[in-house]
Amino acid sequence: MNTIVIGAGQSGLAAAHALLQHGLTPVILEAGEEPTGSWANYYDSLTLFSPAAYSALPGHEFPGDPDHYATRDEVVAYLRDYADSLGVEIRTGARVSAVESDSAGGFLVHPASGDTLQARGVVAASGSFGNPYTPALPGQEGYAGQALHMADYRNPKPYVGQRIVVVGGGNSAVQIAYELAEVADVTIASRQPLQFFPQMVGGKDAHYWHTTTGFDSLPPHWLARIATGTLVMDTGDYAAALTEGRMNRRPMFSAFEGRDVVWADGTREPVDVVIYATGYLPNLNFLTSLGALDANGLPLHADGISTTHPGLAYVGLEFQRSFASNTLRGVHRDAEHIAAPLAAYAGGALAAYGL
């Protein structure tokens, strides 16, 4: 019986590779038209924050100079090639609408196309791009300007000369604000001060140190202990832009009033556009009827292994097992972690894993 991987982005492809190494033959179901996940839908200027040498999936080097920072389109091409190299069945245009338990301890997977597939194991690797998170603020529904999530942002061209607030303080928020500041008046609104971390440390990219020190593999609770604010990887350009006043940062505003935002100090200001760079939540609605999610739609799991259904696992959740869990450079470790229990479940030997 097949093991089905839901999603053909970096997480699903890494999962398929790991399953193959454990003797399983996965079938990948991808909602989009290509096995590249959400990458083609990100903003035009997106550039990886990790060098190519640290941005590859197992068994397939990232092409080009190992020290260069790949663009969005380079990642799309890389994932397309990686998918081809796996030699597994990938069904595109196969959005999964629901997963159910069957009477034999496996699963019935229902693509929206109407065909039902039977599987002994399921890996949910559907990412989060389809479930953007936007905080709820007073007056939001009546805001007279334009509000959008970064999932719908592509480039600065439509925003020339406008007053813009970018909400969020992570790498993508700062990258978007920085490029918009070339054509518009931009403020970053964040709940915590920005903390810039240098891209180069001791003549080497920070990811060299993340890898050699083991930081990338630290459990999430360790990150909570050492992080006191929002960390932003910086080549020097972003901090300089703030210092020089080309863009600025303010504490998060508290409400909308008409076309205005109400800042934390009580002042009001008209704003043309608010862009939420506030991240995403797991896109797992297809597991709702299975009973594998909590009341907030989040997966019930331990390190990626479902605590409600043997044979169900997850790859690509933010902080699933480490700081780098949902990144190109780190997702393979979580994929390898869940592959062995799934292989054991397929062979009826789960007791060895305490499941």
URBEL-V96492 format. One line per field, one symbol per residue. ss: DSSP state (H for helix, E for strand, C for the rest). phi: phi as a letter, one per 30 degrees, with the letter a starting at -180 (. if undefined). burial: + if it has 16 or more other C-alpha atoms within 10 Angstrom, else -. A space follows every 10 residues. Layout:
ss=???
phi=???
burial=???
This chain:
ss=CEEEEECCCH HHHHHHHHHH HCCCCEEEEC CCCCCCCCHH HCCCCCECCC CHHHCCECCE CCCCCCCCCC EHHHHHHHHH HHHHHHCCEE ECCCCEEEEE ECCCCCEEEE ECCCCEEEEE EEEECCCCCC CECCCCCECH HHCCCEEEEH HHCCCHHHHC CCEEEEECCC HHHHHHHHHH CCCCEEEEEE CCCEEEEECE ECCEEHHHHH HHHCHHHCCH HHHHHHCCCE EEEECCHHHH HHHCCCCEEE ECCCEEECCE EECCCCCEEE CCEEEECCCE CCCCHHHCCC CCECCCCCEC EECCEECCCC CEEECCCCCC CCCCCCCCCC HHHHHHHHHH HHHHHHCCCH HHHCC
phi=.dccccjcde ddddddddde dciccdcccb ddcbdbiced cddedebdcc dedcbcceia dddjedcdcd dedddedddd ddedddicdb ccicddcabb dcdcicbccc dddjdcccbd bbcdbdibed bdcbddbeid dcddccbbde dcccadedcd iccbccckbd ededdddddd ddbbcbbccb dbedbdcddc biibeeddde dddiedcdde dddddcccad cbdbdjdddd ddddidbbbb eedcacbicc ccdedjdcad bdbccdccib cecbedcedd iccddcicdc abhjceccbe jcbbbjddhe baececcedb dddddddddd ddddddcibd edcic
burial=-+++++++++ ++++++++++ ---+++++++ ++-++++++- -++--+++++ +++++++--- -+------++ -+++++-+++ -++--+-+-+ ++++++++++ +----+++++ +------+++ +++++++++- -+++----+- --+++-+-++ +-+--+--+- -+++++++++ ++++++++++ +-++++++++ --+++++-++ ----++++-- ----++++++ ---------+ -+++---++- -----+++++ +++-+++-++ +++----+-+ ++++++++++ ++++++++-- +++---++++ +-+++++-++ ++++++++++ ++++++++++ ++++++++++ ++++++---+ -----
